[in-house]
Amino acid sequence: MVDAGRRIDGNAGAGAPAVTAGGCDLVTVPARQGLEAVDILRRGAADAVGPVLHDGGGDTLGFVVPPGTAAAWDLPGSTCTRTEGHGLRAAPEPPVEGSAWLVSPEEADPATDPVVLRRALGEAARLIEAADNCR
């Protein structure tokens, strides 16, 4: 989902800097888990969700996180792509052809806090597992 054809796998840590004009990182997760996480983030005490991309195939969601997050991101089932200031930027138009904003930059915080996102993704995974085990 990163423009400029770069995909550098990394692994988020607390204290990451805010998104700047230099770019941001992108945490990519399966769409089902990502949609649950967006709901969890929006129900939280603070509206803490940054821009979220939905890929053209509907398979993944990408959460915009501060640059530097990829250096320590290690949550199983997700990847964090380092943009290194190239490609992905939180702009009005989706940065990748065939993608769309689920949460646009105009209606979001500049980025999702990686610590808050990690908790929401964990809760989403537990909710999905519980739902699947009830079938």
C-alpha positions as CSV (number, residue, x, y, z in Angstrom):
1,M,0.0,0.0,0.0
2,V,3.0,2.3,-0.1
3,D,3.5,4.5,-3.1
4,A,6.9,4.7,-4.7
5,G,7.2,0.9,-4.6
6,R,9.0,0.7,-1.3
7,R,8.1,-1.9,1.3
8,I,10.5,-2.0,4.1
9,D,9.4,-4.3,6.8
10,G,10.0,-3.1,10.3
11,N,8.8,-3.9,13.6
12,A,6.1,0.5,17.2
13,G,7.3,1.9,20.1
14,A,6.1,4.5,22.5
15,G,7.5,8.0,22.1
16,A,7.4,7.9,18.3
17,P,7.4,11.5,16.9
18,A,4.3,13.0,15.4
19,V,3.6,12.9,11.7
20,T,5.4,15.6,9.8
21,A,5.7,16.8,6.2
22,G,8.4,14.1,5.9
23,G,5.9,11.3,5.9
24,C,4.6,8.6,8.2
25,D,4.6,4.9,8.6
26,L,1.8,2.5,7.8
27,V,0.5,-0.4,9.9
28,T,-1.3,-2.9,7.7
29,V,-3.7,-5.5,9.1
30,P,-6.4,-7.8,7.7
31,A,-9.5,-5.8,7.0
32,R,-11.7,-7.6,9.5
33,Q,-9.3,-6.9,12.4
34,G,-8.7,-3.4,11.2
35,L,-12.4,-2.6,11.0
36,E,-12.9,-3.9,14.6
37,A,-9.9,-1.8,15.7
38,V,-11.4,1.4,14.1
39,D,-14.6,0.8,16.0
40,I,-12.7,0.2,19.3
41,L,-10.6,3.4,18.7
42,R,-13.7,5.5,18.0
43,R,-15.5,4.2,21.1
44,G,-12.5,5.1,23.3
45,A,-12.3,7.9,25.8
46,A,-10.4,10.1,23.2
47,D,-11.1,10.1,19.5
48,A,-7.6,8.6,18.8
49,V,-7.8,7.4,15.2
50,G,-5.7,8.8,12.5
51,P,-6.2,8.4,8.8
52,V,-7.0,4.8,7.7
53,L,-6.6,3.4,4.2
54,H,-8.7,0.6,2.7
55,D,-7.0,-1.3,-0.1
56,G,-8.8,-1.7,-3.5
57,G,-9.3,-5.4,-3.0
58,G,-10.8,-5.0,0.4
59,D,-8.3,-7.3,2.1
60,T,-6.4,-4.9,4.3
61,L,-6.5,-1.7,6.2
62,G,-3.6,0.6,6.7
63,F,-3.3,2.8,9.8
64,V,-1.2,6.0,9.5
65,V,1.2,6.1,12.4
66,P,4.1,8.4,13.2
67,P,7.4,8.0,11.4
68,G,9.8,5.7,13.2
69,T,7.0,3.3,14.4
70,A,8.3,0.6,12.1
71,A,11.6,0.4,13.9
72,A,10.0,-1.5,16.8
73,W,6.7,-2.8,15.5
74,D,6.4,-6.5,16.2
75,L,2.7,-7.3,16.5
76,P,1.9,-10.7,14.9
77,G,-0.5,-10.6,12.1
78,S,0.4,-7.1,11.1
79,T,3.2,-5.2,9.3
80,C,4.5,-1.7,9.7
81,T,6.0,-0.2,6.6
82,R,8.6,2.6,6.9
83,T,8.1,5.3,4.3
84,E,11.3,7.1,5.1
85,G,9.7,10.3,3.9
86,H,8.8,8.9,0.5
87,G,5.5,7.9,-0.9
88,L,2.8,7.8,1.7
89,R,1.7,11.1,3.1
90,A,-1.6,11.9,4.8
91,A,-3.1,13.9,2.0
92,P,-6.7,14.4,0.8
93,E,-6.3,12.0,-2.1
94,P,-5.3,8.3,-1.2
95,P,-1.6,7.9,-2.0
96,V,-2.1,4.6,-3.8
97,E,-4.2,4.0,-6.9
98,G,-7.1,1.7,-6.1
99,S,-7.2,2.5,-2.4
100,A,-9.6,4.8,-0.5
101,W,-9.7,6.5,2.8
102,L,-11.8,4.7,5.4
103,V,-11.0,7.5,7.7
104,S,-9.8,10.5,5.7
105,P,-7.1,12.9,6.9
106,E,-9.7,15.7,7.2
107,E,-11.7,13.9,9.8
108,A,-8.9,12.3,11.8
109,D,-6.0,13.0,14.1
110,P,-2.7,13.4,12.2
111,A,-1.8,9.7,13.1
112,T,-2.9,6.9,15.3
113,D,-0.8,6.5,18.5
114,P,1.0,3.1,18.0
115,V,0.5,2.1,21.7
116,V,-3.2,2.8,21.5
117,L,-3.4,1.0,18.1
118,R,-1.6,-2.0,19.5
119,R,-4.1,-2.3,22.3
120,A,-7.1,-1.9,19.9
121,L,-5.7,-4.5,17.5
122,G,-5.2,-6.9,20.4
123,E,-8.8,-6.4,21.6
124,A,-10.1,-6.7,18.0
125,A,-8.3,-10.1,17.6
126,R,-9.8,-11.3,20.9
127,L,-13.3,-10.3,19.8
128,I,-12.9,-12.0,16.5
129,E,-11.6,-15.2,18.1
130,A,-14.5,-15.2,20.5
131,A,-17.1,-14.6,17.8
132,D,-15.5,-17.3,15.6
133,N,-15.6,-19.8,18.5
134,C,-19.3,-19.2,19.1
135,R,-20.2,-20.6,15.7
